[in-house]
Amino acid sequence: MAGLIPDKTLEEIRERADIVEVLSDHLTLKKAGRDYKGLCPFHNEKTPSFMVSPEKQLFHCFGCGAGGNVFTFLMKYEQISFAEAARSLAQRYGVRIPEVQTTSRDQRREQLLMINVAAQEFFLRQLREEAGGETARSYLVHRGITRPLWEEYGIGYAPSRWDGLTSYFKSKAISAQGAEALGLIIPKKGGWYDRFRGRIIFPVNDLQGRIIGFGGRVLGVDEEPKYLNSPDSLLYKKGASFYGLNVARSHIQREGGKVCIVEGYFDLLSMAQHGIKNVVAVLGTALTPDQVGLARRFGKEFFLLFDPDEAGVKAAMRGLELFIQEDAFPTVIPLPDGLDPDGYFQKKGGTPQALWSRAVPGVEYAMDILLKGYDLAVVEGQARGVEAVLPFLLQIKDGVRRDLYLQRLAEKTRVKEEEVRAAALGMRTKRARVGAQPVSPTALRLSTEKKLVQMMMQYPEVIPLVVEGGGVEGFEDRTLRSIAELVIQDVQRHGIFSLERLTPLLEAQGVSEMAFAMAFHEEELEEGMAPRIVEDCLRQIKMRALKRQMAGLKRKIKEAEAKGDEALLHSLFLSMKALGPQLNKLQREGLKGAS
C-alpha cells in the first residue's frame, strides 16, 4: 500500500501514464536523441537542461537537480500530494481506484480542510447576511472594494464576539481540537475563544483552491495588531504561499506570464478592483525563497510593488536579491512617498496606465537605493558607493548582463569603467579564495562507488555480481550506499529493476537527486564490458576497506605498545598478518586484469 492507493493500482497507472504526454501539457519538449529536452519549470534557465526519458519514464534537470517520475512532477509542479497526483493520472488514463481506508495523516488533512470550509461559511455569512456585518460591509465599500470582488476572493467577516466562531463550531459538532490546531480558536481555562474578532477575513487558498489559512484586518484605525494571520499548521506554511494565487493563475497566463507581487491584502484588492488581477500578495512576511520559486513556476516577468517606506524598500531589495539569485530580473514599480498600491488607487486616483509608467528595471532601482547617502561629487563618496553596489551586482550570474550593469555603475558614480571592473574582479577573487574548499581524499575516491551504482542502474544484469562480491558493505559514501541497497532490494523483490517504481523510496531517503543524475548519465559499452567494470570497482572498494582496517589496526598497535599490553599486541599483529595476503591477492588480480 502506498498512501491511499493499492500498489497494484499504482502499477497500472504507471503502465498507462506516459511521462512525455503528461509533461507536454505543461512544458515545451523537443526530441533530443532517445530523450526529450526542455526548459526546466523549477528554476529559471535560458539553455534547456531538463531531460525527459520515455524509456525510463523519468525526468531530470541537470541545472537544479529536480527529478523523478510522472507522479513526482505533478506533485512538485501542482503542489499536491502523492495520492492527489495518482488520482489525477488515474482519471486521465481511465484507471479505477478502489475505495480503501485512508491513512491517519490523510484523514487528518481532510478533517482540517473541512474545518476551514466550515469557518469560511461562517465568515461569509457574517459579512453578507448578518446585521453585525453592516460595519464591515460599509468599510469595504468605503475602501472601494465592491461586492463582486468579495465574491471572487471569498472575503468574509469575523464578528467582535469572543465566541462567535467557537459557538458555531460547537453547534456543528466540529472538533475544537482540530480548530485549535489550525489556529482558528485559542484555548483558555475551561474552553476556547476566537482568534479572529472584529476583522475583515481573507481566505488563503492553495493551488487547488482549497482553503489552507486565513488573514484578518481590523476595522479600527488604532487597533493592534492591524493584521493577524493563521499560524503555520499541517495545511499552511506562511512563507510558502501567496494570497490570491488561486485567482491570479488564469490572469497571469492571459497576461503572458506577468506577475505582480504586493505586500498586503488591500493592495491586491485595489489593483484587482482596477482590472489588474495577475497579482499576488505575500502573507505577513518578507518575500521568501519558497515564494520566489512558486512565482517562477507560473510567471515569466515579475513586478514588485512594495511600500515606499524603509521596511518596504528593504523588502523590495531582499526580493530582488532572491529573484536575481535564480537568474530572474524583476521590475520595480516605486510609488510616491507615503502611498502603497491601495493608497495609490484610492487616494491618489491612479490608473493602471500611470502605474505601469513608473516601472524601472529592478537592478537600476537597487543601484539607486544603494547609492543613496553617498556624496558622488567627492572621491570618498564615489569609492564607498562603488563598494556598496558591487556585492549586489556580483550576484548576477549572466556575464553579459553583469558586465553591462558594471558599466552603468561606472556611469552613475563617474568612476572610470576599468577601475570599477578591477574592483569587481578583486572582490570576486577574494570571495573565491575565501570560499574555496580543498578537495577531500574521500571525494576523490567516490568515483569508484558512483561508477558501480551507475552500472547497477544501467546494466541491472550485473547486480547479482555486486551482491555476491559484497561491494555495498564497503561503501564509504552513505548516499551512494543507500541508492545501491534500494536498487538491490528492488531487483530481489520484483525480479527486474525499475528506477521509476523506486522513485518514492529514493525521495523518502533524500537520495533521489543523485540517483536521477546517474541514471541520465549513460555510457554505451562494448558487449561483456559491464561485468569487467563491476569486478574492477568491487576490487577497488574491497582494497580500500582492507587498507582502512589495516590503518585502524596500526593505530591500535601504537596504543597497545604505549600501554605495554602484550596480549593485545599479539592479537593485533595476528589480525594484521591475516589482512596482508588478502590485500596482496586483490592487487595481483588488478594487475592481471589490466594486462
C-alpha positions in Angstrom: 0.0 0.0 0.0 1.3 3.5 -0.9 -0.7 6.3 0.6 -4.4 5.8 -0.1 -4.0 3.6 -3.3 -3.1 -0.1 -3.6 0.3 -0.9 -5.1 -1.4 -2.9 -7.9 -3.5 0.1 -8.9 -0.4 2.4 -8.8 1.4 -0.1 -11.1 -1.5 0.1 -13.5 -1.3 3.9 -13.5 2.4 3.7 -14.1 2.0 1.4 -17.1 -0.7 3.6 -18.7 0.6 7.1 -18.0 3.2 8.4 -20.5 5.5 11.0 -18.9 6.2 12.8 -22.2 2.5 13.2 -22.8 1.7 14.5 -19.3 4.7 16.9 -19.1 4.0 18.2 -22.6 0.8 19.7 -21.2 2.9 22.0 -19.1 6.2 22.3 -21.0 7.5 22.6 -24.5 9.6 19.5 -25.1 11.8 18.8 -28.1 13.2 15.4 -29.2 16.9 15.0 -28.3 18.1 11.6 -29.4 16.2 9.0 -27.4 15.1 11.6 -24.9 13.3 14.9 -24.8 14.6 18.3 -23.7 13.1 21.5 -22.5 13.4 24.5 -20.1 13.1 23.5 -16.5 9.9 24.7 -14.8 11.5 24.6 -11.4 14.3 27.1 -12.0 14.9 29.9 -14.4 17.2 28.9 -17.3 17.8 30.0 -20.9 19.6 26.9 -22.1 17.4 23.7 -21.7 18.8 21.3 -19.2 15.6 19.5 -18.3 15.6 15.9 -19.8 12.7 13.5 -20.1 13.3 9.8 -20.8 10.3 8.0 -22.3 12.3 4.8 -21.9 12.8 5.2 -18.2 9.6 7.2 -17.7 11.7 9.7 -15.6 12.7 13.4 -15.8 15.8 15.1 -14.5 17.1 18.6 -14.6 20.9 18.9 -14.8 20.6 22.5 -13.7 18.8 22.4 -10.4 18.8 18.6 -9.7 15.0 18.2 -9.7 14.0 14.7 -10.9 11.5 11.9 -10.6 8.6 10.2 -12.3 5.3 11.4 -13.6 3.9 11.4 -10.0 6.8 13.4 -8.7 6.4 16.0 -11.5 2.7 16.6 -10.8 3.4 16.8 -7.0 6.1 19.4 -7.4 4.5 21.4 -10.2 1.0 21.5 -8.9 2.0 21.3 -5.2 -0.3 18.4 -4.5 0.1 15.2 -2.5 1.1 11.8 -4.0 -2.4 10.5 -3.7 -3.8 13.6 -5.5 -1.3 13.2 -8.3 -2.1 9.5 -8.6 -5.9 10.2 -8.7 -5.4 12.9 -11.3 -3.5 10.4 -13.6 -5.9 7.6 -12.9 -8.8 9.8 -14.1 -6.9 10.9 -17.2 -6.0 7.3 -18.2 -9.1 5.6 -17.1 -7.8 3.6 -14.1 -10.4 2.9 -11.5 -9.1 3.4 -7.9 -10.8 1.2 -5.3 -12.1 2.8 -2.2 -9.6 2.0 0.6 -9.1 3.1 4.1 -7.2 6.4 4.3 -4.0 6.9 6.3 -4.2 8.8 9.6 -2.3 11.7 8.1 -4.6 12.0 5.1 -7.6 11.7 7.4 -6.2 14.5 9.5 -5.6 16.7 6.4 -9.2 16.1 5.2 -10.6 16.9 8.6 -8.7 20.2 8.9 -9.7 21.2 5.3 -13.3 20.6 6.3 -12.9 22.7 9.4 -11.6 25.6 7.3 -14.6 25.2 4.9 -16.9 25.5 7.9 -15.0 28.5 9.2 -15.3 30.1 5.7 -19.0 29.5 5.6 -19.3 31.3 9.0 -17.2 34.3 7.9 -19.1 34.7 4.6 -22.5 34.6 6.2 -21.4 37.2 8.8 -20.3 39.6 6.1 -23.1 39.1 3.6 -26.2 38.4 5.7 -25.9 39.2 9.4 -26.8 42.6 10.8 -23.5 42.6 12.7 -21.6 42.6 9.4 -23.0 46.0 8.3 -20.0 47.9 9.7 -17.7 45.5 7.7 -19.8 46.0 4.5 -19.6 49.7 4.9 -15.9 49.6 5.5 -15.2 47.6 2.3 -17.4 49.9 0.2 -15.6 52.9 1.7 -12.3 51.4 0.6 -13.6 50.9 -2.9 -13.9 47.2 -2.8 -17.2 46.2 -4.4 -19.4 43.1 -3.7 -18.4 41.2 -6.9 -14.8 41.3 -5.6 -15.9 40.0 -2.2 -17.4 37.0 -4.0 -14.4 36.4 -6.2 -11.8 36.5 -3.4 -14.1 34.9 -0.7 -13.8 37.9 1.7 -15.7 37.4 5.0 -16.0 38.9 8.4 -15.3 37.7 12.0 -17.7 39.4 14.5 -16.4 41.1 17.6 -17.6 38.4 19.9 -15.1 36.2 21.7 -17.0 33.1 21.0 -18.7 33.7 17.6 -16.8 31.0 15.6 -16.3 28.8 18.7 -20.1 28.6 19.2 -20.7 27.9 15.5 -18.2 25.0 15.6 -20.0 23.7 18.7 -23.4 23.8 17.0 -21.9 21.9 14.1 -20.2 19.3 16.3 -16.8 20.3 14.8 -13.7 19.3 16.7 -12.4 22.1 18.9 -9.0 20.4 19.0 -8.9 20.5 15.2 -9.9 24.1 15.0 -7.2 24.9 17.7 -4.6 23.1 15.5 -5.5 25.5 12.7 -5.2 28.5 15.0 -8.9 29.4 14.5 -9.6 29.2 18.2 -7.3 29.5 21.2 -7.5 27.5 24.4 -8.4 29.1 27.7 -9.3 27.8 31.1 -12.4 25.7 30.6 -12.7 26.2 26.9 -11.7 28.2 23.8 -12.1 31.7 22.3 -11.9 33.0 18.7 -8.6 34.1 17.3 -10.2 36.4 14.7 -12.5 39.0 16.2 -13.9 42.2 14.6 -11.9 41.7 11.4 -12.3 41.5 7.7 -11.3 37.9 6.8 -9.2 36.9 3.8 -9.1 33.2 3.0 -5.7 31.8 1.7 -6.1 29.1 -0.9 -3.7 26.5 -2.2 -3.3 25.9 -6.0 -6.3 23.5 -6.0 -8.5 26.2 -4.5 -8.7 24.6 -1.0 -8.6 26.9 2.0 -5.4 26.4 4.0 -5.4 29.5 6.2 -6.9 33.0 6.9 -5.8 36.5 7.4 -7.7 39.2 9.2 -7.7 43.0 9.2 -9.1 45.1 12.0 -11.7 47.8 11.2 -10.5 50.4 13.6 -7.6 52.7 12.8 -5.7 52.4 16.1 -6.3 48.7 17.0 -3.3 46.4 17.1 -2.2 44.2 15.6 -3.6 45.6 12.4 -3.2 42.3 10.6 -3.4 38.8 12.0 -2.7 35.6 10.2 -3.2 31.9 10.8 -0.2 30.2 12.4 1.6 27.5 10.5 -0.2 24.2 10.5 -0.3 20.9 8.7 -2.1 22.7 5.9 -0.5 26.1 6.0 3.0 27.4 5.7 3.0 31.2 5.6 6.3 31.6 3.8 5.4 29.1 1.1 2.1 30.5 -0.1 0.6 33.7 -1.7 -2.7 35.3 -1.1 -4.7 35.4 -4.3 -2.7 33.0 -6.4 -5.8 30.8 -6.9 -7.5 33.7 -8.7 -4.3 35.1 -10.3 -3.2 31.9 -12.1 -5.5 32.3 -15.1 -4.9 36.0 -15.3 -1.1 35.5 -15.2 -1.5 33.2 -18.2 -3.6 35.7 -20.1 -1.1 38.5 -19.4 1.7 36.4 -20.9 3.3 35.4 -17.6 3.4 38.8 -15.9 3.1 38.5 -12.1 2.7 41.5 -9.8 3.7 40.9 -6.2 2.4 43.2 -3.4 2.6 43.2 0.4 -0.9 43.5 1.6 -4.4 42.1 1.1 -5.9 45.5 0.2 -3.1 46.3 -2.1 -4.1 43.3 -4.1 -7.8 44.0 -3.9 -7.4 47.6 -5.0 -5.4 46.5 -8.0 -8.0 43.8 -8.8 -10.7 46.4 -8.5 -9.0 48.4 -11.2 -8.7 45.4 -13.5 -5.2 44.2 -12.5 -5.8 40.6 -11.4 -2.5 39.0 -12.2 -1.4 39.9 -8.7 -0.5 38.0 -5.6 0.3 39.2 -2.0 2.9 37.9 0.5 1.4 36.8 3.8 2.8 38.9 6.6 6.5 38.0 5.9 9.2 39.3 3.6 9.3 37.5 0.3 10.9 34.1 0.8 12.8 31.7 -1.5 9.8 29.4 -1.5 7.5 32.2 -2.7 10.0 33.2 -5.4 10.1 29.5 -6.6 6.3 29.4 -6.6 6.0 32.7 -8.6 8.6 31.5 -11.1 6.6 28.4 -11.9 3.7 30.4 -13.2 5.3 33.6 -14.3 8.0 34.9 -16.7 8.0 38.6 -15.8 7.8 39.9 -12.2 6.8 43.3 -10.9 7.4 44.3 -7.3 5.1 46.9 -5.8 6.1 47.3 -2.2 5.5 50.2 0.2 7.9 53.2 -0.3 8.8 53.3 3.5 12.0 51.9 4.9 10.6 48.5 5.5 9.1 48.3 2.0 12.3 49.3 0.4 14.2 46.7 2.4 11.6 44.1 1.4 12.0 45.1 -2.3 15.8 44.8 -2.1 15.5 41.4 -0.5 13.0 40.3 -3.1 15.3 41.5 -5.9 18.2 39.5 -4.5 16.2 36.3 -4.3 15.0 36.6 -7.9 18.4 37.5 -9.2 20.0 34.5 -7.4 17.5 32.5 -9.5 18.6 34.3 -12.7 15.4 36.3 -12.9 15.2 40.1 -13.1 12.1 41.7 -11.8 10.8 45.2 -12.5 10.1 47.5 -9.5 7.3 50.0 -9.5 8.2 52.6 -6.9 5.2 54.6 -5.7 5.0 58.2 -4.4 6.0 58.8 -0.8 3.5 57.6 1.7 1.4 55.6 -0.7 1.1 51.8 -1.0 -0.7 50.3 -4.1 -4.0 50.6 -2.2 -3.4 54.2 -1.4 -2.2 55.0 -4.9 -5.5 54.0 -6.4 -7.8 55.1 -3.6 -6.2 58.4 -2.5 -4.1 59.4 -5.5 -6.7 58.3 -8.0 -4.1 56.5 -10.0 -4.8 54.5 -13.1 -3.2 51.2 -14.3 -1.5 53.1 -17.2 0.0 55.6 -14.8 1.1 52.8 -12.6 3.0 51.0 -15.4 4.7 54.2 -16.4 6.5 54.3 -13.1 8.2 50.9 -13.7 12.0 50.8 -13.6 14.3 47.8 -14.0 14.9 46.2 -10.7 18.7 46.3 -10.8 18.6 50.0 -11.7 16.3 50.6 -8.7 18.7 48.6 -6.4 21.7 50.6 -7.5 20.0 53.9 -6.9 18.9 52.7 -3.4 22.4 51.5 -2.5 24.0 54.7 -3.7 21.7 56.9 -1.6 23.6 58.7 1.2 26.9 58.8 -0.7 28.1 62.1 -2.0 29.2 61.2 -5.5 30.7 64.6 -6.0 33.7 63.7 -3.8 36.2 60.8 -4.2 35.4 59.2 -0.9 31.7 59.1 -1.7 32.4 57.6 -5.1 34.6 54.9 -3.7 32.2 53.9 -1.0 29.3 54.0 -3.5 31.1 51.5 -5.7 31.9 49.3 -2.7 28.2 49.4 -1.7 26.8 48.3 -5.0 29.3 45.7 -6.2 28.2 42.9 -3.8 24.7 43.2 -5.2 25.8 43.2 -8.9 28.2 40.2 -8.3 25.1 38.1 -7.6 24.2 38.3 -11.3 25.1 35.0 -12.9 24.7 36.2 -16.5 28.1 37.5 -17.6 26.7 39.8 -20.3 24.1 41.4 -18.0 26.6 41.7 -15.2 29.1 43.4 -17.5 26.5 45.9 -18.7 25.5 46.8 -15.1 29.1 47.3 -14.1 29.2 49.8 -16.9 26.1 51.5 -15.6 27.6 51.7 -12.1 30.7 53.4 -13.6 28.3 56.0 -15.3 26.3 56.6 -12.1 29.4 57.1 -9.9 31.5 58.8 -12.5 34.3 56.4 -11.8 36.4 55.0 -14.7 34.9 51.8 -16.1 38.2 49.9 -15.9 38.5 50.8 -12.2 35.0 49.5 -11.4 35.8 46.3 -13.3 39.1 46.0 -11.4 37.3 46.4 -8.1 34.7 43.8 -9.1 37.4 41.4 -10.1 39.3 41.9 -6.9 36.1 41.3 -4.9 35.3 38.2 -6.8 38.8 36.8 -6.4 38.8 37.5 -2.7 35.4 35.7 -2.3 36.6 32.7 -4.4 39.7 32.5 -2.3 37.8 32.6 1.0 35.1 30.2 -0.2 37.5 27.7 -1.9 37.5 24.3 -0.2 40.3 21.8 -0.6 39.2 18.6 -2.4 39.0 15.9 0.2 40.6 12.5 -0.3 37.1 10.9 0.3 35.6 13.0 -2.6 38.4 11.8 -4.9 37.6 8.2 -4.1 33.9 8.4 -4.6 34.1 7.9 -8.4 34.5 4.1 -8.0 31.4 3.8 -5.8 29.5 6.1 -8.1 30.6 4.1 -11.2 29.4 0.9 -9.5 26.0 2.3 -8.7 25.7 3.6 -12.3 26.5 0.2 -13.7 23.9 -1.4 -11.4 21.2 1.0 -12.6 22.1 0.9 -16.3 23.0 -2.8 -16.6 20.9 -4.5 -13.9 22.2 -7.9 -15.0 25.4 -7.2 -13.0 23.5 -6.8 -9.7 24.0 -10.4 -8.7 27.8 -9.9 -9.2 27.6 -7.0 -6.8 25.6 -9.0 -4.2 28.0 -11.9 -4.4 31.0 -9.6 -4.2 29.7 -7.8 -1.1 30.7 -4.4 -2.6 27.9 -2.4 -0.9 29.2 -3.2 2.6 32.5 -1.5 1.7 30.9 1.8 0.6 32.2 4.9 2.3 29.5 7.3 1.0 26.2 6.9 2.7 24.1 8.4 -0.1 25.6 6.0 -2.7 25.2 3.1 -0.3 21.5 3.9 0.2 20.9 4.0 -3.5 22.7 0.8 -4.1 20.8 -1.0 -1.3 17.5 0.2 -2.7 18.4 -0.9 -6.2 19.3 -4.4 -4.9 16.1 -4.7 -2.8 14.0 -3.6 -5.9 15.5 -6.4 -8.0 15.2 -9.0 -5.2 11.6 -8.1 -4.7 10.4 -7.7 -8.3 12.9 -9.7 -10.3 13.6 -6.7 -12.6 14.9 -3.3 -11.8 12.7 -0.1 -12.3 14.0 3.2 -11.2 10.6 4.8 -11.9 9.0 2.3 -9.5 11.8 3.0 -6.9 11.3 6.8 -7.1 9.1 7.2 -3.9 11.6 5.3 -1.8 14.5 7.3 -3.2 12.7 10.5 -2.4 11.8 9.3 1.1 15.5 8.8 1.9 16.5 12.1 0.3 18.8 10.4 -2.3 16.7 10.9 -5.5 18.6 13.8 -6.9 21.9 11.9 -7.1 20.1 8.7 -8.4 18.4 10.5 -11.3 21.6 12.3 -12.3 23.4 9.0 -12.5 20.5 7.4 -14.4 20.6 10.0 -17.1 24.4 9.8 -17.4 24.5 6.8 -19.8 27.5 5.1 -21.4 27.5 2.8 -24.4 29.7 -0.2 -23.6 31.0 -3.0 -25.7 29.4 -6.4 -25.0 30.9 -8.1 -22.0 32.5 -4.8 -20.6 29.9 -4.2 -17.8 30.8 -7.2 -15.7 34.6 -6.4 -16.0 34.0 -2.8 -14.9 31.9 -4.1 -12.0 34.6 -6.5 -10.9 37.2 -3.8 -11.0 35.0 -1.5 -8.9 34.4 -4.2 -6.4 38.1 -4.9 -6.2 39.0 -1.3 -5.6 36.3 -0.9 -2.9 37.5 -4.1 -1.1 41.1 -2.9 -1.3 40.1 0.5 0.3 38.2 -1.3 3.0 41.2 -3.5 3.8 43.5 -0.5 3.9 41.1 1.2 6.3 41.1 -1.9 8.5 44.9 -2.0 8.5 45.2 1.7 9.3 42.9 1.1 12.3 45.0 -1.8 13.5 48.2 0.2 13.3 46.6 2.9 15.5 45.5 0.2 18.0 49.0 -1.3 17.9 50.6 2.0 18.9 48.1 2.4 21.7 48.8 -1.1 22.9 52.5 -0.5 22.8 52.1 2.6 24.8 50.2 0.7 27.5 52.6 -2.3 27.3 49.6 -4.7 26.7 51.5 -7.7 25.3 48.4 -9.9 24.9 46.5 -7.3 22.9 49.6 -6.6 20.8 49.9 -10.3 19.9 46.2 -10.4 18.8 46.5 -7.2 16.8 49.6 -8.5 15.0 47.8 -11.7 14.1 44.9 -9.7 12.6 47.3 -7.5 10.6 49.1 -10.6 9.3 45.8 -12.1 8.1 44.9 -8.9 6.2 48.1 -8.7 4.3 47.6 -11.7 1.9 44.0 -10.6 1.2 45.3 -7.2 0.0 48.1 -8.7 -2.0 45.7 -11.1 -3.7 43.4 -8.2 -4.8 46.4 -6.2 -6.0 47.6 -9.1 -8.1 44.1 -9.6 -9.6 44.1 -5.9 -10.5 47.4 -6.2 -12.3 46.3 -9.3 -14.1 43.1 -7.7 -15.2 45.0 -4.6 -16.5 47.4 -6.7 -18.5 
